[in-house]
Amino acid sequence: MKVAVSAQGPLLSSVVDGRFGRAAWFIISDTEAGEFQAVKNEQNLAAAQGAGIQSAQLVVNHGAQAVLTGHCGPKAFRVLKAAGIRIYVDVDGVVSDALEKFKAGSLEEAAEADVEGHWA
């Protein structure tokens, strides 16, 4: 399964970014193959608006089936859900640990966005 993790850096040892739409990076991990790809999200870091939607589309375009992040706003949540992507919020620590928790089934899937739009 491909899992996208919002991250502050491009490595599995990077800290999970608490923001989805304005995350600096997305680590796209293939949990079955044990491979990952770091995708820079620079186009959305300073976007005046639409960062969540554009970041969600970026994740969709990379074939993610789940997202692990600190927080996810309503617009990004709707785009991800419409694409059939499972969303897990309140994720922290380093990316590799977050992926292990996901694989172990110890993360709870979000039923709705957990922050308002334009959350900083």
Biopython code that builds the backbone (N, CA, C, O; Angstrom):
import numpy as np
from Bio.PDB.StructureBuilder import StructureBuilder

atoms = [
    (1, "MET", "N", (0.842, -1.180, 0.000)),
    (1, "MET", "CA", (0.000, 0.000, 0.000)),
    (1, "MET", "C", (0.888, 1.244, 0.000)),
    (1, "MET", "O", (1.903, 1.289, 0.695)),
    (2, "LYS", "N", (0.507, 2.234, -0.769)),
    (2, "LYS", "CA", (1.238, 3.501, -0.773)),
    (2, "LYS", "C", (0.650, 4.438, 0.281)),
    (2, "LYS", "O", (-0.551, 4.706, 0.306)),
    (3, "VAL", "N", (1.537, 4.927, 1.147)),
    (3, "VAL", "CA", (1.138, 5.800, 2.245)),
    (3, "VAL", "C", (1.922, 7.102, 2.133)),
    (3, "VAL", "O", (3.148, 7.079, 2.017)),
    (4, "ALA", "N", (1.227, 8.238, 2.168)),
    (4, "ALA", "CA", (1.873, 9.548, 2.134)),
    (4, "ALA", "C", (1.933, 10.104, 3.550)),
    (4, "ALA", "O", (0.926, 10.135, 4.257)),
    (5, "VAL", "N", (3.117, 10.542, 3.957)),
    (5, "VAL", "CA", (3.307, 11.121, 5.276)),
    (5, "VAL", "C", (3.778, 12.560, 5.098)),
    (5, "VAL", "O", (4.758, 12.807, 4.395)),
    (6, "SER", "N", (3.090, 13.510, 5.727)),
    (6, "SER", "CA", (3.560, 14.899, 5.679)),
    (6, "SER", "C", (4.825, 14.972, 6.525)),
    (6, "SER", "O", (4.849, 14.482, 7.655)),
    (7, "ALA", "N", (5.880, 15.585, 5.980)),
    (7, "ALA", "CA", (7.175, 15.571, 6.664)),
    (7, "ALA", "C", (7.876, 16.917, 6.567)),
    (7, "ALA", "O", (7.655, 17.696, 5.639)),
    (8, "GLN", "N", (8.740, 17.167, 7.566)),
    (8, "GLN", "CA", (9.525, 18.390, 7.572)),
    (8, "GLN", "C", (10.790, 18.258, 6.735)),
    (8, "GLN", "O", (11.450, 19.259, 6.456)),
    (9, "GLY", "N", (11.136, 17.053, 6.336)),
    (9, "GLY", "CA", (12.326, 16.814, 5.536)),
    (9, "GLY", "C", (12.124, 15.622, 4.621)),
    (9, "GLY", "O", (11.061, 15.002, 4.638)),
    (10, "PRO", "N", (13.142, 15.288, 3.814)),
    (10, "PRO", "CA", (12.998, 14.263, 2.784)),
    (10, "PRO", "C", (13.394, 12.839, 3.193)),
    (10, "PRO", "O", (13.535, 11.969, 2.334)),
    (11, "LEU", "N", (13.573, 12.598, 4.485)),
    (11, "LEU", "CA", (14.065, 11.289, 4.928)),
    (11, "LEU", "C", (13.070, 10.576, 5.842)),
    (11, "LEU", "O", (12.183, 11.206, 6.416)),
    (12, "LEU", "N", (13.223, 9.275, 5.970)),
    (12, "LEU", "CA", (12.387, 8.516, 6.900)),
    (12, "LEU", "C", (12.631, 8.946, 8.347)),
    (12, "LEU", "O", (11.781, 8.741, 9.215)),
    (13, "SER", "N", (13.792, 9.541, 8.598)),
    (13, "SER", "CA", (14.116, 10.037, 9.943)),
    (13, "SER", "C", (13.622, 11.466, 10.173)),
    (13, "SER", "O", (13.839, 12.029, 11.246)),
    (14, "SER", "N", (12.962, 12.051, 9.180)),
    (14, "SER", "CA", (12.415, 13.408, 9.314)),
    (14, "SER", "C", (11.206, 13.394, 10.243)),
    (14, "SER", "O", (10.531, 12.376, 10.394)),
    (15, "VAL", "N", (10.947, 14.536, 10.856)),
    (15, "VAL", "CA", (9.795, 14.690, 11.741)),
    (15, "VAL", "C", (8.527, 14.852, 10.904)),
    (15, "VAL", "O", (8.527, 15.534, 9.880)),
    (16, "VAL", "N", (7.449, 14.214, 11.358)),
    (16, "VAL", "CA", (6.146, 14.368, 10.703)),
    (16, "VAL", "C", (5.738, 15.832, 10.808)),
    (16, "VAL", "O", (5.787, 16.416, 11.890)),
    (17, "ASP", "N", (5.335, 16.426, 9.690)),
    (17, "ASP", "CA", (4.885, 17.822, 9.687)),
    (17, "ASP", "C", (3.446, 17.856, 10.196)),
    (17, "ASP", "O", (2.603, 17.084, 9.740)),
    (18, "GLY", "N", (3.172, 18.740, 11.129)),
    (18, "GLY", "CA", (1.837, 18.864, 11.695)),
    (18, "GLY", "C", (0.814, 19.416, 10.723)),
    (18, "GLY", "O", (-0.389, 19.295, 10.951)),
    (19, "ARG", "N", (1.279, 20.019, 9.644)),
    (19, "ARG", "CA", (0.376, 20.599, 8.650)),
    (19, "ARG", "C", (0.342, 19.715, 7.419)),
    (19, "ARG", "O", (1.391, 19.272, 6.951)),
    (20, "PHE", "N", (-0.823, 19.454, 6.894)),
    (20, "PHE", "CA", (-0.908, 18.681, 5.660)),
    (20, "PHE", "C", (-0.657, 19.582, 4.449)),
    (20, "PHE", "O", (0.289, 19.358, 3.693)),
    (21, "GLY", "N", (-1.486, 20.581, 4.267)),
    (21, "GLY", "CA", (-1.427, 21.410, 3.060)),
    (21, "GLY", "C", (-0.133, 22.165, 2.882)),
    (21, "GLY", "O", (0.309, 22.382, 1.754)),
    (22, "ARG", "N", (0.474, 22.562, 3.962)),
    (22, "ARG", "CA", (1.710, 23.339, 3.885)),
    (22, "ARG", "C", (2.916, 22.557, 4.395)),
    (22, "ARG", "O", (3.909, 23.141, 4.828)),
    (23, "ALA", "N", (2.820, 21.247, 4.340)),
    (23, "ALA", "CA", (3.971, 20.412, 4.698)),
    (23, "ALA", "C", (5.103, 20.683, 3.717)),
    (23, "ALA", "O", (4.862, 20.908, 2.531)),
    (24, "ALA", "N", (6.323, 20.664, 4.205)),
    (24, "ALA", "CA", (7.476, 20.906, 3.335)),
    (24, "ALA", "C", (7.689, 19.752, 2.351)),
    (24, "ALA", "O", (8.083, 19.970, 1.206)),
    (25, "TRP", "N", (7.428, 18.539, 2.804)),
    (25, "TRP", "CA", (7.644, 17.330, 1.998)),
    (25, "TRP", "C", (6.514, 16.341, 2.225)),
    (25, "TRP", "O", (5.793, 16.415, 3.220)),
    (26, "PHE", "N", (6.374, 15.421, 1.293)),
    (26, "PHE", "CA", (5.570, 14.222, 1.495)),
    (26, "PHE", "C", (6.491, 13.036, 1.245)),
    (26, "PHE", "O", (7.158, 12.957, 0.213)),
    (27, "ILE", "N", (6.519, 12.128, 2.193)),
    (27, "ILE", "CA", (7.232, 10.874, 2.000)),
    (27, "ILE", "C", (6.182, 9.880, 1.535)),
    (27, "ILE", "O", (5.249, 9.566, 2.274)),
    (28, "ILE", "N", (6.329, 9.384, 0.315)),
    (28, "ILE", "CA", (5.401, 8.404, -0.238)),
    (28, "ILE", "C", (6.070, 7.041, -0.072)),
    (28, "ILE", "O", (7.056, 6.733, -0.742)),
    (29, "SER", "N", (5.522, 6.241, 0.822)),
    (29, "SER", "CA", (6.126, 4.951, 1.149)),
    (29, "SER", "C", (5.281, 3.808, 0.609)),
    (29, "SER", "O", (4.062, 3.788, 0.780)),
    (30, "ASP", "N", (5.932, 2.870, -0.037)),
    (30, "ASP", "CA", (5.275, 1.626, -0.443)),
    (30, "ASP", "C", (5.539, 0.643, 0.691)),
    (30, "ASP", "O", (6.634, 0.091, 0.798)),
    (31, "THR", "N", (4.540, 0.426, 1.532)),
    (31, "THR", "CA", (4.738, -0.377, 2.737)),
    (31, "THR", "C", (5.016, -1.846, 2.436)),
    (31, "THR", "O", (5.587, -2.544, 3.274)),
    (32, "GLU", "N", (4.627, -2.327, 1.270)),
    (32, "GLU", "CA", (4.874, -3.725, 0.924)),
    (32, "GLU", "C", (6.275, -3.920, 0.346)),
    (32, "GLU", "O", (6.937, -4.914, 0.645)),
    (33, "ALA", "N", (6.723, -2.982, -0.473)),
    (33, "ALA", "CA", (8.045, -3.095, -1.101)),
    (33, "ALA", "C", (9.150, -2.538, -0.209)),
    (33, "ALA", "O", (10.328, -2.824, -0.427)),
    (34, "GLY", "N", (8.775, -1.744, 0.795)),
    (34, "GLY", "CA", (9.774, -1.145, 1.674)),
    (34, "GLY", "C", (10.550, -0.014, 1.022)),
    (34, "GLY", "O", (11.659, 0.310, 1.449)),
    (35, "GLU", "N", (9.975, 0.586, -0.004)),
    (35, "GLU", "CA", (10.627, 1.691, -0.720)),
    (35, "GLU", "C", (9.881, 2.988, -0.420)),
    (35, "GLU", "O", (8.710, 2.975, -0.041)),
    (36, "PHE", "N", (10.589, 4.118, -0.600)),
    (36, "PHE", "CA", (9.920, 5.402, -0.428)),
    (36, "PHE", "C", (10.478, 6.422, -1.405)),
    (36, "PHE", "O", (11.579, 6.281, -1.939)),
    (37, "GLN", "N", (9.669, 7.460, -1.616)),
    (37, "GLN", "CA", (10.042, 8.578, -2.476)),
    (37, "GLN", "C", (9.723, 9.855, -1.717)),
    (37, "GLN", "O", (8.648, 9.977, -1.129)),
    (38, "ALA", "N", (10.643, 10.804, -1.724)),
    (38, "ALA", "CA", (10.409, 12.110, -1.103)),
    (38, "ALA", "C", (9.939, 13.080, -2.178)),
    (38, "ALA", "O", (10.590, 13.248, -3.209)),
    (39, "VAL", "N", (8.796, 13.718, -1.923)),
    (39, "VAL", "CA", (8.216, 14.661, -2.873)),
    (39, "VAL", "C", (8.153, 16.031, -2.213)),
    (39, "VAL", "O", (7.470, 16.210, -1.205)),
    (40, "LYS", "N", (8.869, 17.000, -2.786)),
    (40, "LYS", "CA", (8.900, 18.357, -2.242)),
    (40, "LYS", "C", (7.558, 19.041, -2.524)),
    (40, "LYS", "O", (6.999, 18.909, -3.613)),
    (41, "ASN", "N", (7.063, 19.758, -1.547)),
    (41, "ASN", "CA", (5.768, 20.428, -1.647)),
    (41, "ASN", "C", (5.931, 21.945, -1.666)),
    (41, "ASN", "O", (5.064, 22.667, -1.174)),
    (42, "GLU", "N", (7.031, 22.430, -2.228)),
    (42, "GLU", "CA", (7.373, 23.851, -2.155)),
    (42, "GLU", "C", (6.342, 24.764, -2.800)),
    (42, "GLU", "O", (6.187, 25.907, -2.370)),
    (43, "GLN", "N", (5.639, 24.296, -3.811)),
    (43, "GLN", "CA", (4.664, 25.154, -4.487)),
    (43, "GLN", "C", (3.502, 25.525, -3.567)),
    (43, "GLN", "O", (2.787, 26.490, -3.839)),
    (44, "ASN", "N", (3.306, 24.783, -2.497)),
    (44, "ASN", "CA", (2.179, 25.056, -1.601)),
    (44, "ASN", "C", (2.583, 25.687, -0.275)),
    (44, "ASN", "O", (1.715, 26.065, 0.513)),
    (45, "LEU", "N", (3.876, 25.808, -0.013)),
    (45, "LEU", "CA", (4.328, 26.356, 1.265)),
    (45, "LEU", "C", (3.854, 27.792, 1.492)),
    (45, "LEU", "O", (3.461, 28.150, 2.602)),
    (46, "ALA", "N", (3.892, 28.600, 0.455)),
    (46, "ALA", "CA", (3.533, 30.012, 0.598)),
    (46, "ALA", "C", (2.285, 30.385, -0.204)),
    (46, "ALA", "O", (2.040, 31.564, -0.457)),
    (47, "ALA", "N", (1.507, 29.395, -0.599)),
    (47, "ALA", "CA", (0.299, 29.671, -1.383)),
    (47, "ALA", "C", (-0.674, 30.515, -0.565)),
    (47, "ALA", "O", (-0.891, 30.250, 0.617)),
    (48, "ALA", "N", (-1.255, 31.528, -1.195)),
    (48, "ALA", "CA", (-2.209, 32.395, -0.498)),
    (48, "ALA", "C", (-3.463, 31.621, -0.117)),
    (48, "ALA", "O", (-4.054, 31.853, 0.938)),
    (49, "GLN", "N", (-3.855, 30.713, -0.974)),
    (49, "GLN", "CA", (-5.012, 29.854, -0.701)),
    (49, "GLN", "C", (-4.914, 28.607, -1.560)),
    (49, "GLN", "O", (-4.161, 28.572, -2.533)),
    (50, "GLY", "N", (-5.668, 27.596, -1.201)),
    (50, "GLY", "CA", (-5.702, 26.368, -1.991)),
    (50, "GLY", "C", (-4.584, 25.390, -1.714)),
    (50, "GLY", "O", (-4.452, 24.397, -2.430)),
    (51, "ALA", "N", (-3.766, 25.640, -0.689)),
    (51, "ALA", "CA", (-2.638, 24.749, -0.410)),
    (51, "ALA", "C", (-3.109, 23.338, -0.078)),
    (51, "ALA", "O", (-2.509, 22.361, -0.525)),
    (52, "GLY", "N", (-4.174, 23.229, 0.700)),
    (52, "GLY", "CA", (-4.681, 21.911, 1.074)),
    (52, "GLY", "C", (-5.183, 21.121, -0.118)),
    (52, "GLY", "O", (-4.901, 19.931, -0.257)),
    (53, "ILE", "N", (-5.926, 21.797, -0.970)),
    (53, "ILE", "CA", (-6.481, 21.147, -2.161)),
    (53, "ILE", "C", (-5.351, 20.700, -3.089)),
    (53, "ILE", "O", (-5.355, 19.573, -3.584)),
    (54, "GLN", "N", (-4.385, 21.593, -3.318)),
    (54, "GLN", "CA", (-3.280, 21.266, -4.218)),
    (54, "GLN", "C", (-2.389, 20.159, -3.644)),
    (54, "GLN", "O", (-1.912, 19.296, -4.381)),
    (55, "SER", "N", (-2.170, 20.189, -2.332)),
    (55, "SER", "CA", (-1.378, 19.138, -1.700)),
    (55, "SER", "C", (-2.109, 17.802, -1.776)),
    (55, "SER", "O", (-1.493, 16.762, -2.006)),
    (56, "ALA", "N", (-3.425, 17.839, -1.582)),
    (56, "ALA", "CA", (-4.216, 16.612, -1.702)),
    (56, "ALA", "C", (-4.112, 16.048, -3.114)),
    (56, "ALA", "O", (-3.975, 14.838, -3.292)),
    (57, "GLN", "N", (-4.176, 16.918, -4.118)),
    (57, "GLN", "CA", (-4.064, 16.459, -5.502)),
    (57, "GLN", "C", (-2.682, 15.876, -5.777)),
    (57, "GLN", "O", (-2.559, 14.898, -6.513)),
    (58, "LEU", "N", (-1.648, 16.464, -5.195)),
    (58, "LEU", "CA", (-0.291, 15.948, -5.332)),
    (58, "LEU", "C", (-0.204, 14.517, -4.794)),
    (58, "LEU", "O", (0.383, 13.639, -5.426)),
    (59, "VAL", "N", (-0.795, 14.300, -3.625)),
    (59, "VAL", "CA", (-0.795, 12.980, -2.998)),
    (59, "VAL", "C", (-1.594, 11.987, -3.857)),
    (59, "VAL", "O", (-1.169, 10.848, -4.050)),
    (60, "VAL", "N", (-2.740, 12.421, -4.365)),
    (60, "VAL", "CA", (-3.559, 11.578, -5.246)),
    (60, "VAL", "C", (-2.749, 11.184, -6.478)),
    (60, "VAL", "O", (-2.739, 10.018, -6.873)),
    (61, "ASN", "N", (-2.068, 12.161, -7.085)),
    (61, "ASN", "CA", (-1.285, 11.911, -8.298)),
    (61, "ASN", "C", (-0.142, 10.914, -8.076)),
    (61, "ASN", "O", (0.312, 10.269, -9.020)),
    (62, "HIS", "N", (0.315, 10.792, -6.839)),
    (62, "HIS", "CA", (1.389, 9.841, -6.528)),
    (62, "HIS", "C", (0.854, 8.479, -6.092)),
    (62, "HIS", "O", (1.619, 7.608, -5.676)),
    (63, "GLY", "N", (-0.457, 8.302, -6.189)),
    (63, "GLY", "CA", (-1.056, 6.989, -5.953)),
    (63, "GLY", "C", (-1.211, 6.582, -4.501)),
    (63, "GLY", "O", (-1.363, 5.396, -4.206)),
    (64, "ALA", "N", (-1.174, 7.552, -3.579)),
    (64, "ALA", "CA", (-1.317, 7.214, -2.161)),
    (64, "ALA", "C", (-2.714, 6.661, -1.882)),
    (64, "ALA", "O", (-3.705, 7.083, -2.479)),
    (65, "GLN", "N", (-2.757, 5.715, -0.965)),
    (65, "GLN", "CA", (-4.024, 5.131, -0.534)),
    (65, "GLN", "C", (-4.350, 5.518, 0.911)),
    (65, "GLN", "O", (-5.460, 5.286, 1.392)),
    (66, "ALA", "N", (-3.367, 6.111, 1.594)),
    (66, "ALA", "CA", (-3.563, 6.596, 2.963)),
    (66, "ALA", "C", (-2.647, 7.787, 3.184)),
    (66, "ALA", "O", (-1.597, 7.903, 2.551)),
    (67, "VAL", "N", (-3.055, 8.675, 4.095)),
    (67, "VAL", "CA", (-2.269, 9.850, 4.474)),
    (67, "VAL", "C", (-2.093, 9.841, 5.985)),
    (67, "VAL", "O", (-3.048, 9.625, 6.731)),
    (68, "LEU", "N", (-0.857, 10.077, 6.428)),
    (68, "LEU", "CA", (-0.545, 10.245, 7.843)),
    (68, "LEU", "C", (-0.059, 11.672, 8.021)),
    (68, "LEU", "O", (0.875, 12.095, 7.339)),
    (69, "THR", "N", (-0.679, 12.421, 8.928)),
    (69, "THR", "CA", (-0.320, 13.819, 9.124)),
    (69, "THR", "C", (-0.706, 14.272, 10.525)),
    (69, "THR", "O", (-1.417, 13.575, 11.250)),
    (70, "GLY", "N", (-0.226, 15.443, 10.886)),
    (70, "GLY", "CA", (-0.610, 16.001, 12.178)),
    (70, "GLY", "C", (-2.046, 16.495, 12.154)),
    (70, "GLY", "O", (-2.847, 16.147, 13.021)),
    (71, "HIS", "N", (-2.367, 17.312, 11.150)),
    (71, "HIS", "CA", (-3.700, 17.909, 11.038)),
    (71, "HIS", "C", (-4.097, 18.011, 9.573)),
    (71, "HIS", "O", (-3.243, 18.133, 8.694)),
    (72, "CYS", "N", (-5.403, 17.960, 9.317)),
    (72, "CYS", "CA", (-5.921, 18.052, 7.947)),
    (72, "CYS", "C", (-7.168, 18.929, 7.957)),
    (72, "CYS", "O", (-8.117, 18.670, 8.697)),
    (73, "GLY", "N", (-7.155, 19.975, 7.123)),
    (73, "GLY", "CA", (-8.279, 20.888, 7.017)),
    (73, "GLY", "C", (-9.410, 20.338, 6.159)),
    (73, "GLY", "O", (-9.255, 19.303, 5.511)),
    (74, "PRO", "N", (-10.552, 21.031, 6.153)),
    (74, "PRO", "CA", (-11.755, 20.516, 5.490)),
    (74, "PRO", "C", (-11.664, 20.360, 3.978)),
    (74, "PRO", "O", (-12.186, 19.391, 3.428)),
    (75, "LYS", "N", (-11.020, 21.284, 3.308)),
    (75, "LYS", "CA", (-10.944, 21.182, 1.845)),
    (75, "LYS", "C", (-10.056, 20.019, 1.415)),
    (75, "LYS", "O", (-10.423, 19.240, 0.536)),
    (76, "ALA", "N", (-8.894, 19.907, 2.035)),
    (76, "ALA", "CA", (-7.999, 18.785, 1.731)),
    (76, "ALA", "C", (-8.675, 17.468, 2.096)),
    (76, "ALA", "O", (-8.570, 16.487, 1.361)),
    (77, "PHE", "N", (-9.363, 17.448, 3.227)),
    (77, "PHE", "CA", (-10.049, 16.237, 3.677)),
    (77, "PHE", "C", (-11.049, 15.768, 2.628)),
    (77, "PHE", "O", (-11.108, 14.582, 2.303)),
    (78, "ARG", "N", (-11.842, 16.713, 2.094)),
    (78, "ARG", "CA", (-12.848, 16.358, 1.083)),
    (78, "ARG", "C", (-12.201, 15.795, -0.177)),
    (78, "ARG", "O", (-12.681, 14.804, -0.728)),
    (79, "VAL", "N", (-11.115, 16.418, -0.639)),
    (79, "VAL", "CA", (-10.437, 15.937, -1.855)),
    (79, "VAL", "C", (-9.870, 14.534, -1.630)),
    (79, "VAL", "O", (-10.021, 13.652, -2.476)),
    (80, "LEU", "N", (-9.228, 14.342, -0.500)),
    (80, "LEU", "CA", (-8.639, 13.030, -0.198)),
    (80, "LEU", "C", (-9.723, 11.961, -0.086)),
    (80, "LEU", "O", (-9.577, 10.872, -0.643)),
    (81, "LYS", "N", (-10.797, 12.258, 0.619)),
    (81, "LYS", "CA", (-11.887, 11.294, 0.779)),
    (81, "LYS", "C", (-12.539, 10.966, -0.564)),
    (81, "LYS", "O", (-12.868, 9.811, -0.834)),
    (82, "ALA", "N", (-12.723, 11.991, -1.407)),
    (82, "ALA", "CA", (-13.326, 11.772, -2.723)),
    (82, "ALA", "C", (-12.471, 10.832, -3.569)),
    (82, "ALA", "O", (-12.983, 10.125, -4.436)),
    (83, "ALA", "N", (-11.166, 10.831, -3.310)),
    (83, "ALA", "CA", (-10.253, 9.951, -4.049)),
    (83, "ALA", "C", (-10.121, 8.578, -3.385)),
    (83, "ALA", "O", (-9.376, 7.722, -3.863)),
    (84, "GLY", "N", (-10.843, 8.374, -2.291)),
    (84, "GLY", "CA", (-10.807, 7.083, -1.612)),
    (84, "GLY", "C", (-9.593, 6.884, -0.716)),
    (84, "GLY", "O", (-9.250, 5.753, -0.369)),
    (85, "ILE", "N", (-8.943, 7.980, -0.344)),
    (85, "ILE", "CA", (-7.742, 7.903, 0.491)),
    (85, "ILE", "C", (-8.141, 7.955, 1.965)),
    (85, "ILE", "O", (-8.933, 8.801, 2.378)),
    (86, "ARG", "N", (-7.581, 7.040, 2.745)),
    (86, "ARG", "CA", (-7.815, 7.010, 4.192)),
    (86, "ARG", "C", (-6.908, 8.047, 4.858)),
    (86, "ARG", "O", (-5.750, 8.199, 4.470)),
    (87, "ILE", "N", (-7.429, 8.756, 5.856)),
    (87, "ILE", "CA", (-6.712, 9.869, 6.480)),
    (87, "ILE", "C", (-6.536, 9.596, 7.973)),
    (87, "ILE", "O", (-7.482, 9.237, 8.674)),
    (88, "TYR", "N", (-5.311, 9.775, 8.432)),
    (88, "TYR", "CA", (-4.979, 9.593, 9.843)),
    (88, "TYR", "C", (-4.336, 10.879, 10.336)),
    (88, "TYR", "O", (-3.309, 11.301, 9.804)),
    (89, "VAL", "N", (-4.931, 11.510, 11.351)),
    (89, "VAL", "CA", (-4.409, 12.755, 11.900)),
    (89, "VAL", "C", (-3.885, 12.519, 13.310)),
    (89, "VAL", "O", (-3.989, 11.416, 13.847)),
    (90, "ASP", "N", (-3.329, 13.553, 13.895)),
    (90, "ASP", "CA", (-2.739, 13.492, 15.226)),
    (90, "ASP", "C", (-1.540, 12.551, 15.236)),
    (90, "ASP", "O", (-1.242, 11.904, 16.240)),
    (91, "VAL", "N", (-0.861, 12.492, 14.094)),
    (91, "VAL", "CA", (0.336, 11.659, 13.955)),
    (91, "VAL", "C", (1.542, 12.551, 14.226)),
    (91, "VAL", "O", (1.623, 13.660, 13.697)),
    (92, "ASP", "N", (2.471, 12.082, 15.036)),
    (92, "ASP", "CA", (3.665, 12.867, 15.330)),
    (92, "ASP", "C", (4.881, 11.948, 15.386)),
    (92, "ASP", "O", (4.795, 10.764, 15.060)),
    (93, "GLY", "N", (6.017, 12.511, 15.804)),
    (93, "GLY", "CA", (7.250, 11.729, 15.833)),
    (93, "GLY", "C", (7.948, 11.758, 14.490)),
    (93, "GLY", "O", (7.762, 12.689, 13.707)),
    (94, "VAL", "N", (8.748, 10.746, 14.221)),
    (94, "VAL", "CA", (9.452, 10.675, 12.938)),
    (94, "VAL", "C", (8.670, 9.797, 11.967)),
    (94, "VAL", "O", (7.875, 8.949, 12.373)),
    (95, "VAL", "N", (8.909, 10.014, 10.694)),
    (95, "VAL", "CA", (8.169, 9.338, 9.628)),
    (95, "VAL", "C", (8.241, 7.815, 9.773)),
    (95, "VAL", "O", (7.218, 7.137, 9.681)),
    (96, "SER", "N", (9.431, 7.281, 9.999)),
    (96, "SER", "CA", (9.568, 5.818, 10.080)),
    (96, "SER", "C", (8.713, 5.247, 11.210)),
    (96, "SER", "O", (8.107, 4.189, 11.043)),
    (97, "ASP", "N", (8.654, 5.927, 12.353)),
    (97, "ASP", "CA", (7.828, 5.456, 13.469)),
    (97, "ASP", "C", (6.345, 5.539, 13.116)),
    (97, "ASP", "O", (5.577, 4.636, 13.448)),
    (98, "ALA", "N", (5.941, 6.614, 12.447)),
    (98, "ALA", "CA", (4.546, 6.765, 12.035)),
    (98, "ALA", "C", (4.137, 5.639, 11.094)),
    (98, "ALA", "O", (3.036, 5.101, 11.205)),
    (99, "LEU", "N", (5.021, 5.286, 10.172)),
    (99, "LEU", "CA", (4.728, 4.189, 9.243)),
    (99, "LEU", "C", (4.615, 2.854, 9.975)),
    (99, "LEU", "O", (3.768, 2.029, 9.631)),
    (100, "GLU", "N", (5.455, 2.639, 10.972)),
    (100, "GLU", "CA", (5.381, 1.406, 11.766)),
    (100, "GLU", "C", (4.062, 1.332, 12.527)),
    (100, "GLU", "O", (3.441, 0.271, 12.594)),
    (101, "LYS", "N", (3.634, 2.451, 13.099)),
    (101, "LYS", "CA", (2.353, 2.486, 13.811)),
    (101, "LYS", "C", (1.205, 2.192, 12.850)),
    (101, "LYS", "O", (0.262, 1.483, 13.200)),
    (102, "PHE", "N", (1.288, 2.740, 11.636)),
    (102, "PHE", "CA", (0.261, 2.486, 10.626)),
    (102, "PHE", "C", (0.212, 1.007, 10.290)),
    (102, "PHE", "O", (-0.860, 0.403, 10.276)),
    (103, "LYS", "N", (1.374, 0.422, 10.018)),
    (103, "LYS", "CA", (1.421, -1.001, 9.651)),
    (103, "LYS", "C", (0.934, -1.894, 10.789)),
    (103, "LYS", "O", (0.368, -2.958, 10.541)),
    (104, "ALA", "N", (1.147, -1.472, 12.024)),
    (104, "ALA", "CA", (0.707, -2.249, 13.185)),
    (104, "ALA", "C", (-0.785, -2.064, 13.477)),
    (104, "ALA", "O", (-1.348, -2.758, 14.324)),
    (105, "GLY", "N", (-1.423, -1.119, 12.769)),
    (105, "GLY", "CA", (-2.841, -0.873, 12.971)),
    (105, "GLY", "C", (-3.149, -0.076, 14.229)),
    (105, "GLY", "O", (-4.266, -0.134, 14.743)),
    (106, "SER", "N", (-2.166, 0.669, 14.731)),
    (106, "SER", "CA", (-2.384, 1.403, 15.977)),
    (106, "SER", "C", (-2.797, 2.864, 15.777)),
    (106, "SER", "O", (-2.890, 3.613, 16.750)),
    (107, "LEU", "N", (-3.044, 3.277, 14.531)),
    (107, "LEU", "CA", (-3.541, 4.630, 14.257)),
    (107, "LEU", "C", (-5.031, 4.553, 13.962)),
    (107, "LEU", "O", (-5.509, 3.579, 13.380)),
    (108, "GLU", "N", (-5.761, 5.590, 14.367)),
    (108, "GLU", "CA", (-7.199, 5.628, 14.150)),
    (108, "GLU", "C", (-7.530, 6.519, 12.962)),
    (108, "GLU", "O", (-7.073, 7.660, 12.889)),
    (109, "GLU", "N", (-8.319, 6.001, 12.034)),
    (109, "GLU", "CA", (-8.703, 6.772, 10.850)),
    (109, "GLU", "C", (-9.605, 7.940, 11.249)),
    (109, "GLU", "O", (-10.498, 7.784, 12.082)),
    (110, "ALA", "N", (-9.372, 9.101, 10.655)),
    (110, "ALA", "CA", (-10.157, 10.300, 10.952)),
    (110, "ALA", "C", (-11.513, 10.236, 10.264)),
    (110, "ALA", "O", (-11.623, 9.794, 9.120)),
    (111, "ALA", "N", (-12.541, 10.682, 10.972)),
    (111, "ALA", "CA", (-13.891, 10.723, 10.418)),
    (111, "ALA", "C", (-14.188, 12.076, 9.775)),
    (111, "ALA", "O", (-15.110, 12.207, 8.970)),
    (112, "GLU", "N", (-13.382, 13.090, 10.146)),
    (112, "GLU", "CA", (-13.599, 14.443, 9.607)),
    (112, "GLU", "C", (-12.321, 15.253, 9.776)),
    (112, "GLU", "O", (-11.383, 14.837, 10.456)),
    (113, "ALA", "N", (-12.310, 16.417, 9.142)),
    (113, "ALA", "CA", (-11.174, 17.324, 9.295)),
    (113, "ALA", "C", (-11.027, 17.703, 10.765)),
    (113, "ALA", "O", (-12.019, 17.790, 11.488)),
    (114, "ASP", "N", (-9.789, 17.931, 11.209)),
    (114, "ASP", "CA", (-9.605, 18.237, 12.632)),
    (114, "ASP", "C", (-9.193, 19.682, 12.886)),
    (114, "ASP", "O", (-8.977, 20.062, 14.037)),
    (115, "VAL", "N", (-9.079, 20.496, 11.840)),
    (115, "VAL", "CA", (-8.805, 21.922, 11.973)),
    (115, "VAL", "C", (-9.633, 22.682, 10.950)),
    (115, "VAL", "O", (-10.114, 22.104, 9.975)),
    (116, "GLU", "N", (-9.796, 23.980, 11.176)),
    (116, "GLU", "CA", (-10.499, 24.840, 10.234)),
    (116, "GLU", "C", (-9.597, 25.129, 9.039)),
    (116, "GLU", "O", (-8.385, 24.923, 9.107)),
    (117, "GLY", "N", (-10.187, 25.605, 7.951)),
    (117, "GLY", "CA", (-9.402, 26.021, 6.802)),
    (117, "GLY", "C", (-8.474, 27.166, 7.164)),
    (117, "GLY", "O", (-8.764, 27.926, 8.088)),
    (118, "HIS", "N", (-7.377, 27.302, 6.460)),
    (118, "HIS", "CA", (-6.376, 28.356, 6.661)),
    (118, "HIS", "C", (-5.742, 28.288, 8.039)),
    (118, "HIS", "O", (-5.345, 29.310, 8.599)),
    (119, "TRP", "N", (-5.649, 27.087, 8.584)),
    (119, "TRP", "CA", (-4.980, 26.879, 9.868)),
    (119, "TRP", "C", (-3.486, 27.015, 9.648)),
    (119, "TRP", "O", (-2.962, 26.492, 8.665)),
    (120, "ALA", "N", (-2.793, 27.700, 10.533)),
    (120, "ALA", "CA", (-1.359, 27.942, 10.325)),
    (120, "ALA", "C", (-0.511, 26.994, 11.110)),
    (120, "ALA", "O", (0.717, 27.065, 11.045)),
]
sb = StructureBuilder()
sb.init_structure("model")
sb.init_model(0)
sb.init_chain("A")
sb.init_seg("    ")
for serial, (resi, resn, name, xyz) in enumerate(atoms, 1):
    if name == "N":
        sb.init_residue(resn, " ", resi, " ")
    sb.init_atom(name, np.array(xyz, "f"), 0.0, 1.0, " ", f" {name:<3s}", serial, name[0])
structure = sb.get_structure()
